[in-house]
Amino acid sequence: MTRATPTHDASTRIVNLYERHARAFDSERGKSLFERGWLDRFRAVVGAGASVLDIGCGSGEPIARYLIATGHDVTGVDSSETMIALCRERFPTQSWVVADMRRLELGRRFNGILAWDSFFHLTQDEQKAMFPIFAAHIADGGALMFTSGPRAGEAIGSFQGEPLYHASLDPEDYRRLLTAHGFDVIGHVAEDATCGGHTVWLARQMREVAP
């Protein structure tokens, strides 16, 4: 039997880690909304009052709160039941779903899809497999925004003293995947100093994907 590597172990424990430490995450998650510049660019593409699918929404603070406050209809998805319970308590008029993004099938399309600081916890192969899921949930002309690493690789951080897995594809791989699934990149900054060093991708769905 092949022994699992520490990296592989960390990648398979993400869901359980966030559920066990959901309230600690909620307490420690920064609320300064340093992401606002990119969120406003995203909002400009999706349009006023547009529907937004927030994949890996966490406890809804501060991103979902901002989107709701600016008039958007938000559907939030997270694998943590505790996180989703917090969202339902805070924003009862919105839709909140406990689900693993890797198997997401909501049966509807949204004007915008956001995967901020969530998608990058998947392995490289799992990230590649997310692009058909993005495409299946995006409306014509809709926007997709996600964060990644600046270059291909895997990294292990730490949360509550436990290993926290991250991975990234090469930027050209993201571009190819976006193009293959009908998206045009309209904004991309690696390690954006104005956004806490995040690497951000903003794309618009522009055309039907050839069969």
Buried (B, 14 or more C-beta within 10 A) or exposed (E): EEEEEEBBEBBEBBBEBBBBBBEEBBEEBEEEEBBBEBBEBBBEBBBEEBBBBBBBBBBBBBBBBBBBEEEBBBBBBBBBEBBBBBBBEBBEEBBBBBBEBBEBEBEEBBBBBBBBBBBBBBBBEBBBBBBEBBBBBBBEEBBBBBBBBBEBEBEEEEBEEEBBBBBBBBBEBBBBBBBEBBBEBBBBBBEBEEBEEBBBBBBBBEEEEEE
